């Protein structure tokens, strides 16, 4: 657990923060800033049948979401329509298929 957290925080700090970019048709690609974390967690819950993002992943999102999480946002209303959270996998369990 600690390895997952340290690994993601360490490597995320080496990445350049995501810069906002227009996608066309009134949509923007934006980083998940700290101000957008709660709305992002709500979207995640809606997209995953009520399941919440795990505790360690929420910590990573709150601390380095501006480097690891992309949001698709409506430009006028600033509604978050989609997300991509990029995390590093923690060490696989022994005996688990590596494919």
Buried (B, 14 or more C-beta within 10 A) or exposed (E): EEEBBEBBBEBBEEEEEBEEEEEEEEBBBBBBBEEBBEBBBEBBEEEEEEEEBEEBBBBBBBBBBBBBBBBBBEEEEEEBEEBEBEBBEBEEEEEEEEE
